[in-house]
Amino acid sequence: VGDDAALKQAADRLAESGMFTTVTYSYVSSPQGTQVKFQVEDTDKLFAVHPDNFVWLSPEELNNELEKREPLFRGGVPSAGEMYTRLADDMTAILADRHISATVRAFPQAPQDGGAILGFLYTVGGVNLPVRSIEFVGASPEMNSVLQKVAASTVIDANYSLSKLRTNADLDFLPQYRMRGFLQAKFGEPAGKLQDATTGAVSVQLPVKEGLQYKLAGVQWSGNMAFSTSDLSKALRLKIGQPLNQEELEEELGGITRIYGTRGYLDAKLKPSFTFDDAGANAMVHIEAQEGAQYHFGELQFANVSESAAAPLRKFWKLRAGDVYDNSYSGTFISQAGRTFDFSQFRIQVIEQAHRNTKTVNVVFHFTKINP
């Protein structure tokens, strides 16, 4: 009975880890001892383990420590079972062995738009790990100066986090390259190293491949019907022969998209792509206009005000049912009507109700009384 209870406990432990979909065992007892046979079936899917701010050991050293504590662990963990939380407890214990009072927690990682788990992020909490320096490995002296200035206000003195540094690379550092024509610049994986165990100071290395600095060779348009190619090109301030500023290009395309809205094309999208000539360090810009359907004005409503107050406002409104919708007109209306009517006691919210099936837009002005 004792043997059976111990074996059942061992089998339960294996099953609870989540590393196996099935666990069965059998044993034969004899005067020479007990022969045990476990039969297991591995789980179908293991997920990556991503330590976010564990700077006391290298990734390889941490992995080795975890394998010593969890013989079943081989770099990945299942989404079910105890293994992914066991690793967090193991990391906490590893820190305790180094007289560091901290708690490690595991968080499932999934795409921002939802979907299946991609891995597990392990975050050390309860300790300060300020970034004191960052080295942009591979950056030219000119770009290093630019990046260091950006890092001073975004990374330096902030707590070290791999996931945050990846975001910094995409949102703070990469745009500095894109606005200077380095359209194929790419950042690698950041790495943090503990500089001072007493203060928790961390130094960071962030590799970058700058690539070529491209000049604008020209702009080609396709799919545009509502506006001529000439008019669209005039709306772009980019100059041929100058470094291609991708940030400025996308900002200007956003402005042109809003102009499309003034002619009823509320679903319009402008998608840029590039053809690179590395020999001449030139880039041709291709812009595909996806204009979509043209919307027309439907109905006008004034909410939370009396009909007697709404009536003169209706007369002031110029768009009529069936007119091509202009998504800038609501703002113009408020500005112009404000010269005739006293809106000072109200907060006005403009609600555009676009109906995809009828390609019409209803406009609602919602008035909220401001308390004196």
PEFEN-V959906 format. One record per residue. RES is the residue in three letters. SS is DSSP state (helix for helix, strand for strand, loop for the rest). Layout:
res: <RES & RES>
ss: <SS & SS>
This chain:
res: <VAL & GLY & ASP & ASP & ALA & ALA & LEU & LYS & GLN & ALA & ALA & ASP & ARG & LEU & ALA & GLU & SER & GLY & MET & PHE & THR & THR & VAL & THR & TYR & SER & TYR & VAL & SER & SER & PRO & GLN & GLY & THR & GLN & VAL & LYS & PHE & GLN & VAL & GLU & ASP & THR & ASP & LYS & LEU & PHE & ALA & VAL & HIS & PRO & ASP & ASN & PHE & VAL & TRP & LEU & SER & PRO & GLU & GLU & LEU & ASN & ASN & GLU & LEU & GLU & LYS & ARG & GLU & PRO & LEU & PHE & ARG & GLY & GLY & VAL & PRO & SER & ALA & GLY & GLU & MET & TYR & THR & ARG & LEU & ALA & ASP & ASP & MET & THR & ALA & ILE & LEU & ALA & ASP & ARG & HIS & ILE & SER & ALA & THR & VAL & ARG & ALA & PHE & PRO & GLN & ALA & PRO & GLN & ASP & GLY & GLY & ALA & ILE & LEU & GLY & PHE & LEU & TYR & THR & VAL & GLY & GLY & VAL & ASN & LEU & PRO & VAL & ARG & SER & ILE & GLU & PHE & VAL & GLY & ALA & SER & PRO & GLU & MET & ASN & SER & VAL & LEU & GLN & LYS & VAL & ALA & ALA & SER & THR & VAL & ILE & ASP & ALA & ASN & TYR & SER & LEU & SER & LYS & LEU & ARG & THR & ASN & ALA & ASP & LEU & ASP & PHE & LEU & PRO & GLN & TYR & ARG & MET & ARG & GLY & PHE & LEU & GLN & ALA & LYS & PHE & GLY & GLU & PRO & ALA & GLY & LYS & LEU & GLN & ASP & ALA & THR & THR & GLY & ALA & VAL & SER & VAL & GLN & LEU & PRO & VAL & LYS & GLU & GLY & LEU & GLN & TYR & LYS & LEU & ALA & GLY & VAL & GLN & TRP & SER & GLY & ASN & MET & ALA & PHE & SER & THR & SER & ASP & LEU & SER & LYS & ALA & LEU & ARG & LEU & LYS & ILE & GLY & GLN & PRO & LEU & ASN & GLN & GLU & GLU & LEU & GLU & GLU & GLU & LEU & GLY & GLY & ILE & THR & ARG & ILE & TYR & GLY & THR & ARG & GLY & TYR & LEU & ASP & ALA & LYS & LEU & LYS & PRO & SER & PHE & THR & PHE & ASP & ASP & ALA & GLY & ALA & ASN & ALA & MET & VAL & HIS & ILE & GLU & ALA & GLN & GLU & GLY & ALA & GLN & TYR & HIS & PHE & GLY & GLU & LEU & GLN & PHE & ALA & ASN & VAL & SER & GLU & SER & ALA & ALA & ALA & PRO & LEU & ARG & LYS & PHE & TRP & LYS & LEU & ARG & ALA & GLY & ASP & VAL & TYR & ASP & ASN & SER & TYR & SER & GLY & THR & PHE & ILE & SER & GLN & ALA & GLY & ARG & THR & PHE & ASP & PHE & SER & GLN & PHE & ARG & ILE & GLN & VAL & ILE & GLU & GLN & ALA & HIS & ARG & ASN & THR & LYS & THR & VAL & ASN & VAL & VAL & PHE & HIS & PHE & THR & LYS & ILE & ASN & PRO>
ss: <loop & helix & helix & helix & helix & helix & helix & helix & helix & helix & helix & helix & helix & helix & helix & helix & helix & loop & loop & strand & strand & strand & strand & strand & strand & strand & strand & strand & strand & strand & loop & loop & strand & strand & strand & strand & strand & strand & strand & strand & strand & strand & loop & loop & loop & loop & strand & strand & strand & strand & strand & loop & loop & loop & loop & loop & loop & loop & helix & helix & helix & helix & helix & helix & helix & helix & helix & helix & helix & loop & loop & loop & loop & loop & loop & strand & strand & loop & loop & loop & loop & loop & helix & helix & helix & helix & helix & helix & helix & helix & helix & helix & helix & helix & helix & helix & helix & loop & loop & loop & loop & loop & strand & strand & strand & strand & strand & strand & strand & strand & loop & loop & loop & loop & loop & loop & strand & strand & strand & strand & strand & strand & strand & strand & strand & loop & loop & loop & loop & strand & strand & strand & strand & strand & strand & strand & strand & loop & loop & loop & helix & helix & helix & helix & helix & helix & helix & helix & helix & helix & helix & helix & helix & helix & loop & loop & loop & loop & strand & loop & loop & helix & helix & helix & helix & helix & helix & helix & helix & helix & helix & helix & helix & helix & helix & helix & helix & helix & loop & loop & loop & loop & loop & loop & loop & strand & strand & loop & loop & loop & strand & strand & strand & strand & strand & strand & loop & loop & loop & loop & strand & strand & strand & strand & strand & strand & strand & strand & strand & loop & loop & loop & loop & loop & strand & strand & strand & strand & strand & strand & strand & strand & loop & loop & loop & loop & loop & loop & helix & helix & helix & helix & helix & helix & loop & loop & loop & loop & loop & loop & loop & loop & strand & loop & loop & helix & helix & helix & helix & helix & helix & helix & helix & helix & helix & helix & helix & helix & helix & helix & helix & loop & loop & loop & loop & loop & loop & loop & strand & strand & strand & strand & strand & strand & strand & strand & strand & loop & loop & loop & loop & strand & strand & strand & strand & strand & strand & strand & strand & strand & loop & loop & loop & loop & loop & strand & strand & strand & strand & strand & strand & strand & strand & loop & loop & loop & helix & helix & helix & helix & helix & helix & helix & helix & helix & helix & loop & loop & loop & loop & loop & loop & loop & strand & loop & loop & loop & loop & helix & helix & helix & helix & helix & helix & helix & helix & helix & loop & loop & loop & loop & loop & loop & loop & loop & strand & strand & strand & strand & strand & strand & strand & strand & strand & strand & loop & loop & loop & loop & strand & strand & strand & strand & strand & strand & strand & strand & strand & strand & loop & loop & loop>
